[in-house]
């Protein structure tokens, strides 16, 4: 079984460049990436890929530019495609000291095409900048409440491309679940050409798609097709071939809609309950190995979760493949966190937001587990500038994909100017944690009071038909701290808090989904602002950063498993 995320390209040679790379840390005093002479760099260390250099002991907490280098041997001169799963926070990619790309999209999978040059030995260099410089890296700001690591977060793969016609992606959309009928849409570099197609390992047979220039589409029933559901996550593959190239896409037959105040999967109402989850670990940062990805999914499934919100950035394609296989429902969103008015006014920020959001949809379009698109967590949708950006991002998603609902986790649910732009209304709130005006040591009554008020504001005629998700709510607890007062930061208060939240959710069907904040503790900003974040971690996880359970995990498990 291939460890490479879908799609697969069986007619192409693949070089997986993961492993140990030569490494050099150039520090904070160097200029921007474009001005660095890569040929003059002296490599004096080693670093794994995927990996985050500032999660390693020698470079922990350091900000600056780092260089990764690997030697590649090629038997022939060819056209190449480099697929970079994700990096952070900004990168410059060079092949034999010639720049082939600048990556300004942290956490996004990107690709670069280039000519290899003559057969023989070549060197690939990636310059990585994790400095919190808004002018260079506007998609990640210094105030973000999760740590901005430096490194190559996800796999690095090099493909040789065929000289003739070649596939880009092939999007598979369910058009009739009862008939197991799907639509395939794709693009062929080089224009129209005869195609063959086969499902689930069958020998590909000639097909006659409709061509629009270099784009094609066709509709077919999947022989022996089975529906994808969380309880029975049946997956199918489709292989398309031309005379020079081939692609294998994996997909599920299912539909997702938002109607009549419900989220519907294959026409059946869904109730979502699970967690917000960061790619985060003290030793790996967001460069999560598959062992940890599977462990996290095992823990969530053991708690009874059917849903995970991938916060607050595009998810690893390998993680989404696992969710497809295990039947875990996913909300995927592009990178953003509480971006302020002056950030949202910046033209480069706005343009990169649209680029990364479009790329997210294109990368993840065939994952049946992804049932919601999102963007701009806690963005300022309560003012004109924020409203215009939210509407622009919603339009970008709908241009690319109308087969799923879209949403945005607002922290301005009472003042939002654009709830009408979202198919699903989602809101973040922390009553009894941030907002108690009386200074009570255990203000648990605030939970029901605030949620009642919010739901009353969502009962208007223009909102009553929209599904509603409580997208963040939670309380912090320091692992192992148990105190007779059971007040703030104690494990007892967190357990009682989440018990109240789960009870409220169970008794209020107007809430279609619940995403607790959060699955596990995660490192955040390491500066004076961390005085509000003990240990410089966001401690609201029901597991700590090493996945050790706090008492709240058993509380959540008791509720979630009773709803299955």
N, C-alpha and C positions, 0 to 999 in steps of 0.2 A: 504493500500500500504506500502510495507517495506521501511524503510529508510536506510537499509543496501545496500551498493553498490553491484552490480553483480560481481561474480556469487553468487547465493543463494544455500544453502544446506538444503533442507527441511527435510531430515531424521536425521539431527544432532541437538543437543541442542546448542543454541547460548546464551551466556551471554555477553551482551553489557556492557563493563566496563567504558564507558564514564560517567562523572559526577564529583563529588567532591572527590578528593583524599587527604589523609594525605600528608603533605609536610614538607621538611626541606631543608634549603639552607646551604650547608657545606662550601661555600666560595672558594677562589682561592688558599688557602694554603694547600689544601689536595693533596695527590698523585694521580696517574692515577687511573682510575676506577677499574682496576683489583686488586689494592692493598687496596681498601677500605673495611673495615669490616662492611657489611650492617647490621648485627645483633646489632651493637652498636649504630646505628643512633637514635637520639631522635627527634621525629616529633613534631613540635610546631606550625604548621601553616596548612592552607588548600589551595588547588590550583585546578582549573578546568581542566578537560581533555575532549576534546582537549583544549590546551592553551599553552601560552608561559609565563614562570614565569618572564622573563625580559621585558615583556610588561605591567606587573602589577605595580602599584605605588611603592610598597615597594621594589621591586627588579629591578626597571628600570635601564637599562644600566649595570647591574652587570654581571661579568663573573666568572665562577666557576662551581662547581658541585652541583646539586640539586637532592633530592631523593623524589620520589612519591611512596606511598604505598596504596594498597587497599586490603580489606579482601574479600575472595571468599568462599562461602559455596557450597560444592559439596555433592550430595546425594550418589554417588557411586564412587568407584575407576575407573579411565578410562584413556585412551590415549587422550591427549589434543592437540589442535593447537591454538596458540596465533597469531592473525593477527594484526600487528602494522602498521597503515596507514602511518605513517612517524613520525620521531623525528628529533631533531637537538641539537647539532651537532654530538654527539656520545653518545651511550647508552650501558648500561650493564643491562641485565634483569635477575632477580632472582625469583625463586619460592621456598618458605619456606627456604630462605637463600642459596639455591643451584643455581648456575649460569646455565641458560639455553641458553644464547646467548649474543654475543657482536654485536651491530649494528654500523657499520662504514659507512652507506650509508644515509646521510642526504636527506630528502625529498622522500625517496623510501619506498614503501610498502614492508614489509618483514614478514616472517612467521617462527614460531618455534614450533616443535613437541616435546612433553615430557610426561612422566608419571605423573599422578596427585598425586600419593600416596593415602593413605586411605581416605575414605569418611570423611567429616567433614569440619573444618575451615582451610583455607590456606591463605597465604599472598603472593601477587605479588608485587615486588619492582622493580622500574625502576630508575637507576642512570643515570642522564643526565649531560653531560659535554658540556658547550658552549664556552670553552676556545679556542682561535685561536692558536692552537698548531699544526703545520704542521706534526710533527712526529705521533701524535695520530689521527689527522683529516685532512688528506691530500686533501680530496675532497672539503674543504672550506678554502680558503686562506684569510689572513688579508686584501688583497688589493681588494677583490671582491666588486663590486659597488652595493651591496644590503646588508642589515643588517643580520648578522648571529644570529638568535634568538635561545634561549635555551628553550626546552619544548617538549611536545608531540603534534605534529602539527595536527594529524588526529586521527580518531577513533581507539579505542582499543577493540578488540573483541576476545572472547574465545569460541572455539568450542569443543564439545566432538566428538571424532572420532570413527567410527564403528570398531569393532574388525575384521570383515571380509574384503572383497575387498572394496576399496574406491577410489573415483575419485580425481584426481588432477584438472587440468583445461581441458576444452574441447574447442579447437580452432575452430571457424567457419569461413570459407573462401568462398567467392563467386567464383564459377568456371564458371558459365554461367548465367549472369543477365537476358537474354531474357527468358531462361527456368526456372528462379528462382531456380537454382540448386546450392547447397552448399556442401562443403567438411567439415566433422567433423573429428578432430584429437584429441585424448586424451590419457591419461595414467591411468591405474588402478593399484594402489598399491595392491599387492597380485596376480597379473597376470590375465590372460584371464578368463572371466566369462560371462554367458548369460546376455544380455542387452535388455532393452526396451526403446523406444523413442517416444516422442510425441511433436508436434509443437503447440505453441500458446494455451496451456491449454488442448489440446486433450488428451484422455486417452492413455498413453504410450503402444506401441505394440512391440512385439519381433522384433529385427533386427539382421542381421548377418554381423557385421563388419569384415574387414580383420585385423587379429592380427599379430603383430611383437613382440613377447615376451609379455611384459606388456603394449604395446602401440597398439592402434587400430585406424582405419580410415574407413570411409564410405562416399559415396556421395548419396545425396537425393535431390529431388525437394521439395520445401516448398509449401504445399497445400495453395492455395489462396495467395501466396507470392506477395508482392508489393515492388517496388524499394524504397531505401532510397535516398532522395535528400534533399538539404537544404530547398527547398520550401515545400516539403512533406516528412518529416522525419519519414517514416513508420518503425516501429520496430517489430521484431519477437522474440519469446522465443523458446528455445528447452529444453525439460526436458529428461534427461537420468537417468535410474534406473538400479541398480543391485539388488541382493537379500538383500543387507545390506546398500546401500547408494543411494543417488540421488543428482543430480546437475541441476540447471537451469541457462542457459546462455542466455543473451540477445544480439541480433546482428541486423545488417541491411544488406539488399541485395544490394550490390553496388561494383563497381570496381573503382580503382584509378590507373592511369598510367601516365607516362611522355613520350611523343613522339612528334616528329615533332615540337619541340619548344612550346608545349602546355602541360598543366596539364589537364587530361581528367577524368571526373567523369561519369561513365557509358557510356564512349565513347564520351561525350560531353565536349567541351572546358570550362574550368573554368577561371574566373578572380577573384582573391582573393583581398579583401581590408578590412583592420581592424587594429588591434592594437597588440602590445606587452603588455602582462599583467602579473604583479607579483601578487602572493598571498600576499597582504600587507595591513595592516590597523594599525594605531597607537595603538589601544586598544587590538588588537588580534595578531599582527604580521602575520605570515603565517597560523595561526590556524583559518581559515576563517569559520564562521558559515554558514549554508545553506542560511540564509536570505541574507547575503552579496554576496554570490556566485550568487544567482538569481538576486539580484539588479544589479550587474555588468553586467550580461548578458542582462538584460532589457535595461540598458543604452546603451550598444553596439548595440543592435538590433535597438533601437530608432535612433541611429546615422546612421543606414543603413549598419552596418558591416555584412559581411558574414564569417568572418575569425578572429581567435585569435591565436597568438603565445604564448604558455605557457612558459614564460621565468623565469629562465634559469635552470629548474629542472623538474623532473617527476611531473605530475599533480595529484591532488586528484581524485581517482576513482569516487567519488560522483560528482565532478565538470564535469568530462567527461560524466557521465550518463546524466547530465543536458544538455550538449552540444548535445548528441545523440538525446534527446527528442526535443530540440529546433532547430535542424538543423544548429548549429554553427560549421563551419569547423575549425579543430585544427591542429596546428603544435606542437608536443610534443617532448621535447629534454631532454637528461640527464644532470646532473649538471656539469657546467663548466663555467668559465668566464675569458677570457683573460689570461689563464694560461701560465706562462713564461717558457722559455727554461729550467731553472733549475727545475721547477716543473714537466714539461713533461718528464724529464730524470729520475725521481724518480720511481723505480720499483713498489713500493706499490701503488703510485698514478695511474700508468698505469693499474695495475691489477684491482684496484677498479673501474676505469673508465669502463673497460670491464664488470665487474660484474654488476654494476648498470645499464649500458645500456642494457644488456641482460634482466635484471629483468624488466626494463621499458617496453620492447617489450612484454614480457610474461604477465605482468599485464594488459596491455592496448590493447591486440591483437584483442579483439572483439568489440571495439568501432568504429562504422562506421564514427563518427565525426573526428577521427584521420586519417588524409590523408597524413601526412608527419612525418617521424622520423628525429630527429636531435641530435646533440651532440656538446660539446666543443665550446660554443659561443665565437667567436673572439679568438679561439686558434691559435697558431702559425703555420699555414699551409704553411708558406713561408720559412721554414727551414727543414732540413732533419729529425730532431727528431720529429717535429710536423707532418710532412707528414706521417711518419711511424705510428704514433698513429692514425691519421685520417683514414688511410687505414685499420688499425686493427679494429677500431670501426665500419667502414662501413661493414667489413667482418662479425663482430659479428651480426649486424642487419640482414644482408642477410642470415646468417645461421638460424635465427629465423623466418624471415618473408620477403617474396618477394612480398607480395600483395600490398605494398605501396612504393612510392618513398622515398628516403632519401636525406637529404641535410645537410649543415653546414653553419652557418652565419659567413662568413669570413670578417675580416677587412683588408685583404691583397688581395683584388680582382685583383690587377694589378700584384702581385708577387706570388700568390698561386701556389704551386707545385702539387696540386692534385684535380683540378676542374674536372678532368676526373673520379674521384672516386665517385662523387655526381651525382644523377639522376637529381637534380634541383640545379642550381647555385643560391646562395643567398649571399648578401653582405650588410654590414653595412657601412654607410657613413654619415657624418654630415657637408657637405659644408655650408658655411655661418654661422657656429656656432663655430667650433674649428679651422678652417684652413685658415682664411682670412689673407693673407700676408700684406695687405695694411692698416689694422686697421680701415676699414670703419665702421661707426656705424650701417649700415644696408646693409650688403653684400649679399643681396638676389640674385643677379645675379650669384653668385657662385654655386647655386643649379643646374641650367641648364648646366652650364659649366662643372661641375664635372660629372654629370650624362651622358652627351653626351660623354665625354671621356671614361667613363667606358663601356658604351654600344658599343662604337666603338671597344674596346678591346675584346668584347664578340661576335663580328661578324665574327670570324674566322671559317673556315670549321669544325674544331673539336668541336666547341662550339655552332654553330648556331642552332643545333637541340635540345639543352637543354633549358628547361624553365628557366626563371630568376625571382627571387623575390628580391625586395628591402626590406630587412628584418629589417632594422632600419634606421630611419632618423627623426630628430626633433630638437626642440629648447626649451630652458627652459623659464619658466615664473613664477614669484611669484604671487600667487593668490591675486587679488585685486590691484596689482600695475599697474597703468595706468599713462603713462608719455607722454608729448608732443613729445618727440623725437622718441617714438615707437622703441627704440633700445633694446639692450640685457637685458634680464630678465623682460621686460615689457610684459604684456598680448597682447599689440598691435603687437609687433614684432613676437611673437609666432603665432598669428592668420595670419599675412601676410606670414610668413614662410610656414605654412602648406597649405595655399592657393596656394602658388607657387608649392609646392610638388604635391598637388592633380592635379593641372592643367597639370603639366608635365606628371604625370602618365596617365591621361586621353588621352593625345595626343601621347603616346608612347606605342603601343600595344606589343612591344618587352618585356615589363615588364609584367609578368603574375601575379604578386602579389605585394602588398604593405602592410607592417606592420609598422604603425607609432609608433615611440617611444615617449611617451608611454601612456597607458590608464589613469593611475592616478599616482600622486606623491608617492614616496616611500622612507622610511628611508634608509640611507646608512651609511657608516662608520662614527663613531663619534670620530674623532681624528684630528690632525692638517691637514691631507689631506682633511678634510671637508671644508677647506677654499675655495676650488673650487666647493663646493656644499652648497650654502646658506641654512641655517637651518639644515644642515646635512641631507638633503633630495635630491634625484634626482627629480628636479622640472620640468621635461619635460612632465609631465602628462597634458592632456587637461582637466582633472579633478584634484582637489587637493586630498590629502590623505583621506578626509572625503567625497569624491565624489561630491564636489561642482564644477559646471562647470565653466571653464574659457571661454572667448569669442571664443577661437579657436574651441571649441566643436561645435558651430553653423556653423562655416566655414566647418568643416569636414562633418557635417550632410548635408549641402547643396550639397556638391560634392557627397558623398557616396549615398545618396538617389536618386540622378539623374542618377546613374548608375544601379539601381535595375530594 
